């Protein structure tokens, strides 16, 4: 049985479906008693084929819930369309079968596809015996086949396997060149790309979420997993100037290791630096979003960074020091650190600091509440050299002040050793 479930995906703007979506979501119970009655309501005579496909897609995503309890206990239903309609729950095979059955009755050409999904490897549970893979659909619209995944559009599960209904527009008629990063059909022809991928190529590339493409990011040519990390590894993905990112490193058991990655956004790139505290397997999780104003009015409800990629990592050597800690203001400001990158600095040594902070009026270094020095702005970068305090003093914080607020906002923090 196919059960593919998505863990946290993207937002994707599709135009001109507001009325179709609203009608589908508002379907009365009287229209949902059978497949035939449902199609008559969801696909009125004035709809184009694309509108019909969208209406069916939107209703299935709205009304059918992923059967997590059945997956946990290996007690999933038959996944037949009539049973899914009655029970309102399914795994991916049930979602895709229901979409096809409705499409067939609406006069659309729909096929059900199956194959591999990178997201199944991210599930925090062991799949039951005989359960593997994923199922989705292709629908023939406007003289060509287009790819849809109504399971992933319906909602997502978090790392604790708690399911949340949350419609994701990205998975309706997703471009085939993007879809192939997450779905590898058993039959090569259904990749719908000019140069089909091999299974080895699919497995070697990292897990890429839809948000990656929505933000306009591009994959670096040398991004193949597992990443081999000796000392410092630097990933630089081409990105729009207004995209900023964060990242974390996790052990094979999923434990987050603080400050062993460092993400920033130099002009035209999303950059992630990576160190491993000891040899062994890890996973790198990368997040990104559009840049926000640096000074935030509601610190208790910050806008989250959606996940864009998960990459397997092999640490080859022990790294001595983690990176400095960054605050959310560092990412919001689109700041770029040039030096130093060690998060533990030798006390009473002379240290040079250099970073770029767009729109900052001042940048200064603090020890606790005490300002140690204001940094000098030279050629677009704030820089200074400073003899560090003795060990045992408060951590050093590099902070910025901006037009909108008289306070200093934390950017980067260093500990003393």
C-alpha positions, 0 to 999 in steps of 0.5 A: 500500500502507498502512504506518502505523507508530506512533512511541512511544505510550501505556499504557491500562488495560483491565479483565477481560482478564487470562485472555483475554490469557494464553491468547492469548499462550500459543497453542501452535504446533500451533494456529497452522498455519492461520487455522481452527485458530487461531480454534478455539483463540483463540475457545473456545465460552464466550467472549463476542464482546468476549472473542473480539475481544480474544483475536484482537487480543492474539494478532496484536499478540503474534505479528506483527512490523512489517516495517521491513526490507521498508518500508525496501527497498520489499520488503514481502510480499503482506499476505494473511492466510495469508502474514502468518500464515506469515511473522509479519511485516506492515505495517499493511494485513497486520495489519488484514487478518489481524485481519479474516480471523480475526474473520470466521471467529470469527463477528464483524462486522469491517471494514478501514478506511484513511485518514490517520494523523498518525504517518506524518509522523513517520517518519524515512525517506521512504516508497517510491513508492505507499506511504502512509496507514494501515489499522485495523479496526472491530468490532461489539460490544455493538450498536455499532461500536468501533475497534481498531488492532492495528498500533499495539498490537503495538509501536513504532519509535523515531526511529532506526527501531528496532522494539520489540515492546511491547503497547499496550492503548490501541488496543483499543476506543479511544473514537471521540472520542479515536481521531479525533485520530490516524486520519482514515478515507476514509469520514467515517461511520467516524469514529463521532463525532457531528460528523465532522471535516474533513480541514482540521480533522484536519491543523490539530490537533497530533499527540496520543498516547494517553497524553495522554488516559490522563493526563486532559489536555484540549486547549486551545481555541486549539491549532492548528498551526503555532503562531506564535511571536513572543516568548514563547508559553505553552500551558496545557492543563487537567490533573489536579494530579498530572500533570507535564510536560517538553518540547523544541524541535527543528529541521526536521532533528530537532536538539534545541535545549536550553532553548528550552522551559520546562514546569511544572505550575501547579495544574490545568494543564500549562504549556509556554513556548516561544521560537524562537532564529531565524525558521523551522520547528520542532516542539515535543515535549511529554512527561508522566507522573504526579508521583513523589516528589521524592527518588529512590532510583535516579538511574541508572534514572529513570522516563521521560516518555512523549510526549503531543504533537508540534506544528509551530511557526513562529518569526516572530522571533529570541529573545535568551535561552533559558529556564533549565535545569530538573532532573528534581527540578523536575518531580518536585516539581511546582514552578512558576517565577514569575520570572525566565524568562531563562536568561542573567542579567546579572552584578552586577545585582539580580535577584528570584527567586520560585517555588513548590515543594510539600513543600520544607523549604528553597529556596536559591540556590547558586553552585557549592558556595557558598550565596548565600541561603536564600529566604523562604517567603511565602504559599506561594511561595519568594522573594528578591532578590539581587545576582548574582555577577560574570561568570565565576562558576559557574552559579546553581542554585536548589535545594530540600531535602525531608523525605526527604533532607538534601541539596539537590536542583537545581531550576533553573539560570541562567548569567551574562552 
